[in-house]
Amino acid sequence: MTEAAFLNGAGLFLIGLVRFSGFFINTPVFAESFIPMRVKAGLAALCALIILPHLIATQSLPQLSIFEYGIMVVKELALGFSLGFMVIIISGILRLAGGIVGMQIGFSFVQVADPGSNQGLGIVSEFFQLTGTLIFLMIGGHLIILEAFFKSFDMVPLAGLVINGGIVEEIMLYSRMIFVCGLQIAMPVIAVILVGDVALGIIARTVPKMNIFQMGFSLKILGGLGVMMIIIPYLRDFIILLLNQSLEKIYLLLDRMA
């Protein structure tokens, strides 16, 4: 191996490592704070090492100045971060849905320590997120997004990233899914609680002496938990749908970045 070939391979490995690093710090499961940074760095280095023979065979490191190499590193980090963001939106959707459901059934004041974000999180939000993470792993979502990310090296070669306003706009538009899909998941609970409130209001007018507040609080919990039991079996199909949409957006972003 000549010195030029060695330097080219080392450069491709380092640039690939930067792209994988941006991906692993902002993607479901791998981005959780309870996973040590050394483990994330090791995974990024392992993935960069796995794809290195393919990069050596298909690409070559461009001759740039130090400043241009610095710009390239920032771009590669942003590419990995943005692709991971398109998938980690799923976690945001489940958290928002859990927060809305918890507020409706009166569990919003129950907080638990979330090891993933090191913050207090509603117990229903934590339940939705943990359930979604388990489903995500069961369907092989982590392997699917890794496969898509490996393909990014063919669709957007190293130092071939082009950043424009359309990319940022596409990411911002897709961020709306957090609110839209989160509300869709929580809508059955909202509907049941609304009907229950109307019924309790009618009872309160007809039977003024009845303690509607105490009875209503219990009925909200029972009704909300009952609807949650109905929703959970369909959560797998919903996550698969969200994952497919995220993959479509990833490939769309890669096309615009090339």
C-alpha positions in Angstrom: 0.0 0.0 0.0 1.4 3.4 -1.0 1.4 6.4 1.2 -1.2 8.1 -0.9 -3.5 5.1 -0.7 -3.1 5.0 3.1 -3.8 8.7 3.5 -6.8 8.4 1.2 -8.2 5.5 3.2 -7.6 7.2 6.6 -9.3 10.4 5.4 -12.3 8.5 4.1 -12.6 6.6 7.4 -12.4 9.9 9.4 -15.0 11.6 7.3 -17.3 8.6 7.4 -16.8 8.5 11.2 -18.0 12.1 11.4 -21.2 11.3 9.4 -22.0 8.3 11.6 -21.3 10.3 14.7 -24.0 12.8 13.8 -26.3 9.9 13.1 -25.8 8.1 16.4 -26.2 11.1 18.6 -29.7 11.9 17.1 -31.5 8.6 16.3 -33.9 6.4 18.3 -32.4 4.0 20.8 -28.8 4.9 20.0 -29.3 8.6 21.1 -30.5 7.8 24.6 -28.4 9.5 27.3 -28.0 6.2 29.3 -25.9 4.8 26.5 -22.3 6.0 27.2 -20.7 8.3 24.7 -17.8 5.7 24.3 -20.3 3.2 23.1 -21.8 5.6 20.6 -18.3 6.5 19.4 -17.4 2.8 19.2 -20.5 2.1 17.1 -19.7 5.0 14.8 -16.1 3.8 14.3 -17.3 0.2 13.7 -19.8 1.3 11.1 -17.2 3.5 9.4 -14.7 0.7 9.4 -17.3 -1.7 7.9 -18.1 0.7 5.0 -14.5 1.7 4.5 -13.7 -0.9 1.7 -16.7 0.2 -0.3 -15.6 3.9 0.1 -12.1 3.1 -1.0 -13.4 1.3 -4.1 -15.9 4.0 -5.1 -14.7 7.3 -3.8 -11.5 9.3 -3.2 -10.8 12.1 -0.8 -10.8 15.5 -2.5 -7.8 17.8 -2.3 -9.0 20.7 -0.1 -7.5 23.3 2.2 -7.7 23.0 6.0 -10.6 25.5 6.1 -12.5 23.6 3.4 -11.9 20.3 5.2 -13.4 21.9 8.3 -16.5 23.0 6.3 -16.8 19.4 5.0 -16.7 18.0 8.5 -19.5 20.3 9.6 -21.6 19.4 6.6 -21.1 15.6 7.2 -22.1 16.0 10.8 -25.2 18.0 9.8 -26.1 15.3 7.3 -26.0 12.5 9.9 -27.8 14.6 12.4 -30.6 15.6 10.0 -31.2 12.0 8.8 -31.4 10.8 12.4 -33.8 13.6 13.2 -36.2 12.4 10.6 -36.6 9.1 12.5 -36.3 10.4 16.1 -39.5 12.4 15.4 -41.3 9.1 16.1 -40.2 9.4 19.8 -41.5 12.9 19.9 -44.9 11.8 18.6 -45.2 9.2 21.2 -44.2 11.6 24.0 -46.7 14.2 22.9 -49.5 11.6 22.6 -48.7 10.3 26.1 -48.7 13.9 27.5 -52.1 14.6 26.0 -53.6 11.4 27.2 -52.1 11.9 30.7 -53.6 15.3 30.9 -57.0 14.1 29.9 -57.2 11.3 32.4 -55.6 13.3 35.3 -52.2 11.6 35.3 -50.3 14.8 34.2 -49.2 15.4 37.8 -47.5 11.9 38.0 -43.9 12.4 36.9 -41.2 9.8 36.6 -37.5 10.1 35.9 -36.8 9.5 32.2 -33.3 7.9 31.8 -33.2 8.8 28.2 -33.5 12.5 28.6 -32.6 12.9 32.3 -35.8 14.9 32.8 -39.1 14.4 34.5 -41.7 12.9 32.2 -45.4 12.0 32.6 -46.0 8.4 33.4 -48.3 7.9 30.4 -45.7 9.6 28.1 -43.0 7.2 29.5 -45.3 4.3 28.9 -45.9 5.2 25.3 -42.2 5.9 24.7 -41.1 2.6 26.2 -43.8 0.7 24.3 -42.8 2.4 21.1 -39.1 1.7 21.6 -39.8 -2.0 22.2 -42.0 -2.2 19.1 -39.3 -0.3 17.1 -36.7 -2.9 18.1 -39.1 -5.9 17.5 -39.8 -4.8 13.9 -36.1 -4.3 13.2 -36.4 -0.5 12.9 -32.8 0.1 14.1 -31.5 -2.2 11.3 -33.8 -0.5 8.7 -32.5 3.0 9.4 -28.9 1.8 9.5 -29.4 0.3 6.1 -30.8 3.5 4.8 -27.9 5.4 6.3 -25.4 3.2 4.7 -27.0 3.9 1.3 -26.5 7.6 2.0 -22.8 7.2 1.1 -23.8 6.2 -2.4 -26.5 8.8 -2.8 -24.5 11.7 -1.3 -20.7 11.0 -1.7 -18.3 12.4 0.9 -17.8 16.1 0.3 -20.7 16.0 -2.1 -23.3 17.5 0.2 -25.2 20.5 -1.1 -27.2 22.5 1.5 -30.0 24.7 0.3 -33.2 26.2 1.6 -35.3 23.4 0.3 -33.7 20.9 2.7 -34.4 23.0 5.7 -37.9 23.6 4.6 -38.5 19.9 4.1 -37.3 19.2 7.6 -39.4 21.9 9.1 -42.5 20.7 7.3 -42.0 17.1 8.4 -41.6 18.3 12.0 -45.4 19.0 11.9 -45.9 15.3 12.1 -45.1 15.5 15.9 -48.3 17.5 16.5 -50.5 15.9 13.8 -49.7 12.3 14.6 -49.5 12.9 18.4 -53.0 14.3 18.3 -54.2 11.4 16.1 -53.0 8.8 18.7 -54.6 10.7 21.6 -57.8 11.6 19.8 -59.8 8.4 20.9 -59.1 9.2 24.5 -60.0 12.9 24.0 -63.3 11.9 22.3 -64.2 9.4 25.1 -63.4 12.0 27.9 -65.4 14.7 26.0 -68.5 12.5 25.8 -68.0 11.6 29.4 -67.8 15.2 30.5 -71.0 16.0 28.6 -72.8 13.1 30.2 -71.6 14.1 33.7 -72.7 17.7 33.0 -76.2 16.4 32.2 -76.3 14.2 35.3 -75.1 17.2 37.4 -78.1 19.3 36.2 -80.6 16.5 36.8 -79.2 15.3 40.1 -77.6 18.3 41.8 -76.9 16.5 45.1 -74.6 13.9 43.4 -70.8 14.4 43.9 -70.0 14.6 40.2 -66.4 15.8 40.7 -65.4 12.7 42.6 -67.2 10.3 40.4 -66.0 12.0 37.2 -62.4 11.8 38.3 -62.7 8.0 38.7 -64.6 7.6 35.5 -62.0 9.5 33.5 -59.2 7.3 34.7 -61.2 4.1 33.9 -62.3 5.4 30.5 -58.9 6.6 29.6 -57.1 3.4 30.6 -59.8 1.4 28.8 -59.3 3.3 25.5 -55.5 3.0 25.9 -55.9 -0.8 26.1 -57.7 -0.7 22.8 -55.1 1.6 21.2 -51.9 -0.3 22.2 -52.5 -3.3 19.8 -52.7 -0.8 16.8 -49.6 1.1 17.9 -47.3 -1.4 16.0 -49.0 -0.7 12.7 -48.9 3.1 13.4 -45.1 2.9 14.1 -44.5 0.9 11.0 -46.4 3.6 9.0 -44.3 6.4 10.6 -41.1 4.5 10.0 -41.9 4.1 6.3 -42.8 7.8 6.0 -39.5 8.7 7.7 -37.6 6.5 5.3 -39.3 8.2 2.4 -38.3 11.6 3.7 -34.7 10.4 4.3 -34.4 9.4 0.6 -36.1 12.6 -0.5 -33.5 14.6 1.6 -30.6 12.6 0.2 -31.8 13.3 -3.4 -31.9 17.0 -2.6 -28.6 17.0 -0.8 -26.8 15.3 -3.7 
